[in-house]
Amino acid sequence: MPSYLQSMKKEVVSPLSLLIWIGVLAVSLNGCQQANPHQPNIDQLTQLDDSIAFKVRDLEAIPADSVSQAARWAETNLRELELLLSGGRVEIDKSEGYVISEVSRTHRLLKDHASRRTSLLQGAERAHLQLSQLADALSQRATQDAAGTAIDSGYISENVILEVRVSRELIQALDETIGLAQRGMHLASQTKASNDSLQTILRARLARAVLEDS
């Protein structure tokens, strides 16, 4: 038998105490019955906020300096390869063309990373503010927003749909940017040796072509 029942048996319960106990129990039961009708929306907004935070951490785990360095490497070497091939004096085979295409692909993957990174991190901050404010308003069952607009069923439906759409687009953009950075950096590290070797060969061919033309 629970201890509180044993203690009740041992003590004489006054009518006033009994009324207070019943009142507390009634309030407790009433609170359980009046669950927040917006809880599914609150949970959805909270989950999206958490997902964005996880993606931001993944993005920030990629060193911005390392990505910028790889992007500059790709841009510089692609320009150098284009200069060596300009004028049509130097011919290349299929395998050499593949190396050039890999340098070019690295450049495409990484060239906009810095601006995308800044924009996405700013967007994540805005999304966190919007999601948390809307979730808080629903949790507190607020009747007006900060601008004084009535928070009715239409307002809730419209704003939840909007925030869910924006958040999902942001998560997708974060995913894409993380993937592009990882692929670009990996490709740069895999292509550096073959690029250096190819440029040495192309310079030698160009030098021979110039001598033959002189």
ROVEX-174236 format. One line per field, with one value per residue: residue number from 1; residue in three letters; z, y, x of N, C-alpha, C in turn. Coordinates in steps of 0.001 Angstrom, whole numbers, plus 500000, padded with zeros to 6 digits. Each point is the difference from the previous one (the first is absolute). Last residue first. Example, Ala and Ser with C-alpha at 12.3 -4.5 7.8 and 13.67 -1.06 7.14 Angstrom:
<sites>
pos [2_1] $
code [SER_ALA] $
nzz [507080_499930] $
nyy [497750_494280] $
nxx [512850_500290] $
cazz [500060_500000] $
cayy [501190_501190] $
caxx [500820_499110] $
czz [500730_500000] $
cyy [501090_501200] $
cxx [499230_500900] $
</sites>
This chain:
<sites>
pos [214_213_212_211_210_209_208_207_206_205_204_203_202_201_200_199_198_197_196_195_194_193_192_191_190_189_188_187_186_185_184_183_182_181_180_179_178_177_176_175_174_173_172_171_170_169_168_167_166_165_164_163_162_161_160_159_158_157_156_155_154_153_152_151_150_149_148_147_146_145_144_143_142_141_140_139_138_137_136_135_134_133_132_131_130_129_128_127_126_125_124_123_122_121_120_119_118_117_116_115_114_113_112_111_110_109_108_107_106_105_104_103_102_101_100_99_98_97_96_95_94_93_92_91_90_89_88_87_86_85_84_83_82_81_80_79_78_77_76_75_74_73_72_71_70_69_68_67_66_65_64_63_62_61_60_59_58_57_56_55_54_53_52_51_50_49_48_47_46_45_44_43_42_41_40_39_38_37_36_35_34_33_32_31_30_29_28_27_26_25_24_23_22_21_20_19_18_17_16_15_14_13_12_11_10_9_8_7_6_5_4_3_2_1] $
code [SER_ASP_GLU_LEU_VAL_ALA_ARG_ALA_LEU_ARG_ALA_ARG_LEU_ILE_THR_GLN_LEU_SER_ASP_ASN_SER_ALA_LYS_THR_GLN_SER_ALA_LEU_HIS_MET_GLY_ARG_GLN_ALA_LEU_GLY_ILE_THR_GLU_ASP_LEU_ALA_GLN_ILE_LEU_GLU_ARG_SER_VAL_ARG_VAL_GLU_LEU_ILE_VAL_ASN_GLU_SER_ILE_TYR_GLY_SER_ASP_ILE_ALA_THR_GLY_ALA_ALA_ASP_GLN_THR_ALA_ARG_GLN_SER_LEU_ALA_ASP_ALA_LEU_GLN_SER_LEU_GLN_LEU_HIS_ALA_ARG_GLU_ALA_GLY_GLN_LEU_LEU_SER_THR_ARG_ARG_SER_ALA_HIS_ASP_LYS_LEU_LEU_ARG_HIS_THR_ARG_SER_VAL_GLU_SER_ILE_VAL_TYR_GLY_GLU_SER_LYS_ASP_ILE_GLU_VAL_ARG_GLY_GLY_SER_LEU_LEU_LEU_GLU_LEU_GLU_ARG_LEU_ASN_THR_GLU_ALA_TRP_ARG_ALA_ALA_GLN_SER_VAL_SER_ASP_ALA_PRO_ILE_ALA_GLU_LEU_ASP_ARG_VAL_LYS_PHE_ALA_ILE_SER_ASP_ASP_LEU_GLN_THR_LEU_GLN_ASP_ILE_ASN_PRO_GLN_HIS_PRO_ASN_ALA_GLN_GLN_CYS_GLY_ASN_LEU_SER_VAL_ALA_LEU_VAL_GLY_ILE_TRP_ILE_LEU_LEU_SER_LEU_PRO_SER_VAL_VAL_GLU_LYS_LYS_MET_SER_GLN_LEU_TYR_SER_PRO_MET] $
nzz [415146_501434_502697_504628_502664_501369_503679_504290_501635_502008_504525_503217_501214_503251_504524_501883_501520_504339_503645_500781_502251_504734_502359_500805_503934_503279_498838_500449_504214_501296_498183_501821_503995_499681_498359_502961_503086_498369_499445_503816_501481_497840_501300_503839_499494_498418_503113_502713_498246_500021_504075_501542_498152_501560_504105_500090_498656_503057_503782_499474_499733_504003_503318_502284_498932_499923_501438_500003_501953_500363_502125_502793_502822_502301_501131_497107_495620_499225_499625_495853_496739_500384_498667_495355_497909_500792_497814_495498_498908_500067_496325_496102_499760_498628_495356_497219_499906_497389_495322_498119_499554_496556_494909_496997_499798_496723_495614_499309_499479_495759_496864_500220_497976_495289_498240_499811_496398_495841_499230_498401_495311_497045_497701_497685_498455_497807_499938_502502_505255_503902_504120_502803_502640_504038_503771_502398_503118_504190_503343_502269_503305_504252_503015_502601_503854_503888_502488_502996_504172_503316_502592_502619_502046_503228_499992_497957_502573_503248_498581_499574_503832_501233_497773_501555_503782_499329_498507_503203_502391_498013_500215_504046_500845_497973_502074_503853_500857_503005_505425_504414_503999_503165_503913_503364_502998_503745_503776_502782_503131_504025_503499_502713_503396_504085_503030_502696_503866_503891_502746_503025_503052_501755_503196_500319_498898_495498_496592_499028_497018_495470_497906_498749_496791_499536] $
nyy [528769_496872_496204_500825_500271_495966_497752_501387_498458_495776_499675_501289_496912_496662_501191_500231_495999_498400_501894_498498_495934_500109_501766_498084_498212_503228_502625_498097_500025_503924_500783_497689_501644_503893_499613_498410_503015_502815_498254_499684_503877_501277_497866_501621_503822_499510_498769_503405_502784_498278_499969_504018_501398_497946_501448_503979_499972_498164_502572_503545_498982_499116_503964_504578_505559_504613_503348_499924_496344_496073_497532_497127_495642_495787_497555_497270_501729_503372_498639_498375_503152_501961_497453_499701_503721_500722_497200_500906_503272_498721_497593_502321_501632_497002_499194_503053_499669_496568_500498_502427_497740_496580_499683_497585_494878_496413_500657_499208_495589_498100_500723_497239_495858_499680_499536_495707_497287_500345_497404_495632_499503_502519_504499_504482_505246_504250_503380_504146_499655_497114_501156_502805_498035_497999_502754_501218_496963_499938_503165_499170_496578_500929_502524_497784_497706_502545_501116_496795_499670_503167_499406_495364_496517_499152_502603_498210_497079_501899_501611_496953_498952_503028_499775_496935_501164_502549_497723_497847_502619_500966_496662_499479_502921_499072_496830_501508_502906_499943_499233_497902_498700_496591_499867_503142_499088_497294_502075_502458_497609_498611_503076_500534_496836_500541_503177_498729_497474_502197_501826_497137_496958_495521_496672_496002_495860_498600_502240_498686_496437_500939_501627_496918_495741_494699] $
nxx [560247_496515_501090_500552_496127_498029_501848_498659_495869_499803_501266_496896_496675_500990_499712_495735_497965_500966_497719_495606_499301_500198_496181_495428_497592_498650_496241_495730_497876_497819_495693_496251_498102_497345_495588_496645_498065_496684_495621_497203_497853_496057_496001_497863_497328_495634_496760_498173_496567_495597_497636_498137_495825_496027_498311_497507_495359_496828_498777_496939_495431_497630_500784_502100_500544_502888_503372_504955_502413_496489_495427_497500_502600_501887_504138_502602_500403_503152_504502_501559_501237_504236_503767_501023_502114_504622_503081_500983_503236_504502_501630_501319_504381_503233_500309_502425_504742_501866_500209_503536_504152_500480_500419_503080_500657_498833_501836_504636_501432_499653_503453_503749_499545_500468_504358_501803_498742_502184_503770_499358_499181_503625_502596_503116_501847_500247_496095_498270_499158_500587_502172_497368_496642_501289_500465_496118_498382_502064_498672_495894_499890_501837_497459_496789_501455_500613_496181_498302_502038_498875_496044_498740_496395_496750_495970_496109_497371_497196_495864_496477_497431_496613_495866_496851_497371_496137_496204_497330_496885_495838_496677_497603_496425_495876_497183_497502_495876_496170_500724_497792_496818_498795_502691_499075_496495_500882_501859_497152_497464_502062_500346_496211_499118_502227_498279_496396_500881_501421_496706_497621_503165_502736_503246_503776_502161_499205_502332_504425_500669_499918_503887_503442_498756_499427] $
cazz [499916_499216_498643_499355_499767_498911_498758_499729_499496_498631_499142_499833_499052_498650_499631_499659_498691_498976_499962_499408_498550_499454_500047_498664_499119_500545_499922_498606_499707_500700_499387_498719_500258_500631_498998_499039_500702_500194_498710_499575_500866_499545_498722_500307_500616_498927_499197_500749_500028_498639_499635_500700_499506_498641_500150_500459_499001_498829_500373_500219_498693_499287_499904_499734_500733_499147_500381_499229_500405_499817_499062_499134_499829_499512_500978_501322_500058_499970_501321_500933_499694_500375_501465_500501_499575_500663_501427_500136_499829_501166_501131_499865_500334_501449_500684_499822_500748_501429_500397_500025_501034_501366_500698_499702_501141_501290_500006_499993_501352_500856_499710_500568_501449_500367_499878_501108_501208_500019_500402_501435_500789_499763_501176_499927_500802_499733_499261_498791_499082_498836_499333_499342_498844_498968_499463_499157_498801_499112_499486_499096_498782_499254_499342_498916_498905_499441_499202_498790_499158_499397_498908_500157_498816_500222_500714_499102_498962_500630_500193_498702_499695_500884_499469_498763_500368_500595_498896_499278_500827_499941_498644_499839_500828_499297_498793_500304_498979_498702_498997_499316_499113_498931_499121_499233_498987_498945_499335_499176_498880_499071_499334_499091_498840_499261_499335_498909_498944_499305_499247_498793_500228_498946_499769_500426_501378_500916_500082_500885_501373_500421_500300_501314_499966_500000] $
cayy [501116_501088_499537_499843_501341_500596_499372_500490_501371_499959_499449_501052_500986_499430_499850_501330_500399_499217_500480_501339_499815_499362_500877_500455_498870_499218_500804_499987_498664_499874_500864_499428_498741_500296_500613_498985_499082_500740_500129_498672_499670_500823_499458_498738_500337_500501_498841_499191_500714_500043_498636_499692_500828_499541_498696_500200_500704_499144_498877_500520_500343_498758_499098_498644_498928_499212_500209_501125_501225_499958_500997_500408_501455_500265_500888_499376_498900_500594_500579_498891_499433_500961_500033_498736_499871_501029_499655_498891_500524_500847_499105_499457_501092_500179_498932_500171_501185_499705_499112_500814_501047_499505_500868_501431_500824_499555_500186_501437_500483_499591_500864_501309_499865_500052_501394_500744_499632_500791_501355_499945_499859_498781_499116_499032_498787_499430_498745_500121_501050_499431_499060_500762_500673_498987_499646_501108_499953_498961_500351_501148_499590_499079_500831_500738_499061_499653_501149_500044_498870_500320_500954_501236_500058_499036_500679_500968_499250_499447_501120_500271_498890_500141_501091_499510_499098_500848_500700_499031_499708_501180_500086_498937_500371_501073_499428_499259_500302_499475_501055_500004_501153_499904_498884_500396_500953_499230_499175_500904_500433_498878_499865_501134_499755_498878_500526_500876_499137_499396_501055_500310_500978_501011_500419_501342_500248_499127_500494_501169_499536_499445_501123_500601_501220_501191] $
caxx [500945_499436_499775_501307_500522_499235_500423_501355_499897_499458_501048_501007_499486_500016_501414_500491_499503_500706_501389_500002_499859_501206_501181_500394_500255_501117_501223_500448_500527_501272_501003_500410_500703_501292_500875_500416_500922_501253_500672_500465_501131_501127_500466_500683_501281_500862_500390_500971_501278_500550_500399_501245_501094_500321_500655_501376_500813_500182_500864_501356_500545_500310_498866_500482_499331_499114_498618_499465_500689_501447_500513_498886_499880_498643_499373_500101_499026_498658_499726_499770_498689_498969_499877_499442_498613_499205_499916_499058_498635_499707_499746_498654_499090_500108_499277_498557_499569_500165_498894_498784_500105_499795_499036_500173_500428_499459_498542_499718_500323_498882_498852_500343_499907_498577_499541_500609_499271_498767_500416_500301_498778_499239_499896_498929_500194_501325_499947_500822_499555_499321_500900_501064_499396_499790_501319_500443_499154_500518_501337_499881_499301_500861_501028_499342_499763_501300_500460_499178_500405_501303_499792_500787_500866_501082_501079_500636_500713_501196_500931_500630_500917_501161_500813_500628_501101_501034_500652_500815_501181_500873_500550_501000_501156_500715_500641_501224_501011_499548_500118_501293_500117_499021_500372_501185_499551_499345_501011_500796_499157_499873_501303_500166_499140_500603_501196_499556_499469_501136_500656_499225_498939_499978_498627_499631_500446_499259_498616_499992_500182_498714_499111_500231_500818_499151] $
czz [498881_499765_499088_498540_499269_499657_498804_498677_499646_499391_498546_499089_499772_498969_498562_499611_499594_498600_498910_499877_499276_498488_499331_500002_498661_499078_500484_499834_498583_499745_500647_499350_498707_500218_500571_498952_499028_500708_500157_498711_499611_500842_499486_498725_500313_500532_498834_499195_500690_499984_498612_499677_500641_499448_498640_500212_500425_498980_498791_500275_500083_498619_499186_500050_499578_500796_499147_500331_499272_500366_499836_498979_499027_499885_499638_501058_501363_500090_500066_501398_500956_499736_500442_501508_500584_499661_500735_501458_500218_499922_501262_501148_499919_500472_501520_500779_499942_500838_501501_500427_500105_501034_501479_500791_499782_501121_501356_500081_500126_501443_500899_499801_500714_501507_500408_499979_501215_501239_500041_500528_501503_500974_499612_501244_499881_500699_499700_499186_498802_498991_498727_499219_499233_498733_498881_499349_499037_498757_498992_499358_498998_498669_499180_499235_498806_498817_499334_499090_498698_499054_499290_498785_500070_498813_500308_500670_499047_498990_500639_500091_498692_499727_500830_499380_498758_500379_500507_498834_499299_500782_499874_498630_499830_500754_499196_498773_500191_498888_498630_498929_499391_498984_498812_499035_499120_498868_498842_499203_499053_498772_498957_499217_498969_498729_499119_499223_498805_498826_499201_499131_498706_500231_498997_499701_500532_501451_500956_500141_500974_501440_500418_500303_501351_500000] $
cyy [499753_501140_501100_499574_499938_501393_500625_499414_500565_501392_499942_499520_501137_501040_499476_499962_501364_500426_499278_500542_501344_499859_499374_500775_500423_498837_499200_500791_499950_498638_499879_500819_499378_498719_500258_500543_498958_499147_500679_500097_498656_499745_500766_499374_498743_500339_500415_498797_499160_500650_499994_498589_499609_500760_499464_498690_500076_500641_499123_498842_500489_500264_498774_499062_498636_498840_499247_500281_501229_501343_499812_501055_500312_501497_500331_500815_499319_498918_500584_500523_498855_499445_500968_500041_498742_499834_500999_499596_498895_500553_500791_499081_499526_501147_500134_498953_500167_501162_499731_499166_500813_501125_499651_500920_501506_501007_499645_500258_501483_500437_499664_500966_501298_499866_500122_501441_500755_499722_500935_501369_500020_499930_498752_499098_499107_498668_499362_498728_500094_501043_499431_499081_500813_500618_498965_499678_501108_499819_498972_500342_501142_499622_499123_500864_500698_499045_499706_501141_499981_498895_500324_500922_501308_499932_499069_500672_500937_499205_499509_501156_500263_498907_500166_501062_499510_499167_500892_500641_499028_499756_501167_500074_498980_500423_501041_499345_499189_500216_499454_501076_500081_501125_499922_498930_500441_500904_499229_499218_500909_500401_498897_499928_501113_499704_498930_500552_500826_499152_499441_501053_500261_500940_501138_500264_501334_500308_499159_500568_501166_499508_499506_501108_500664_501244] $
cxx [501024_500991_499474_499842_501338_500514_499288_500523_501365_499918_499535_501135_500996_499557_500115_501476_500539_499588_500787_501425_499962_499910_501217_501311_500613_500368_501200_501294_500565_500647_501364_501103_500515_500801_501391_500951_500538_501042_501359_500818_500606_501248_501211_500560_500796_501386_500898_500475_501073_501376_500640_500495_501331_501204_500411_500746_501469_500936_500291_500966_501435_500596_500404_498794_500543_499407_498999_498540_499466_500602_501502_500409_498862_499746_498550_499263_500023_498922_498588_499663_499665_498603_498911_499767_499343_498520_499115_499827_498964_498576_499675_499630_498553_499108_500060_499211_498490_499492_500050_498791_498716_499990_499856_499061_499910_500247_499401_498498_499678_500232_498813_498838_500363_499806_498532_499521_500541_499172_498794_500415_500280_498820_499222_500019_498772_500222_501339_500058_500945_499540_499386_500945_501036_499407_499873_501348_500401_499145_500485_501345_499913_499357_500944_501005_499343_499847_501334_500462_499205_500461_501310_499843_500785_500954_501165_501188_500742_500832_501287_501001_500741_501032_501268_500897_500745_501222_501132_500745_500939_501291_500975_500667_501113_501251_500779_500637_501283_501027_499601_500006_501407_500149_499062_500422_501158_499546_499395_501033_500768_499194_499946_501291_500159_499208_500625_501188_499549_499533_501175_500684_499244_498841_500014_498529_499503_500328_499170_498598_499924_500084_498614_499016_500063_500887] $
</sites>
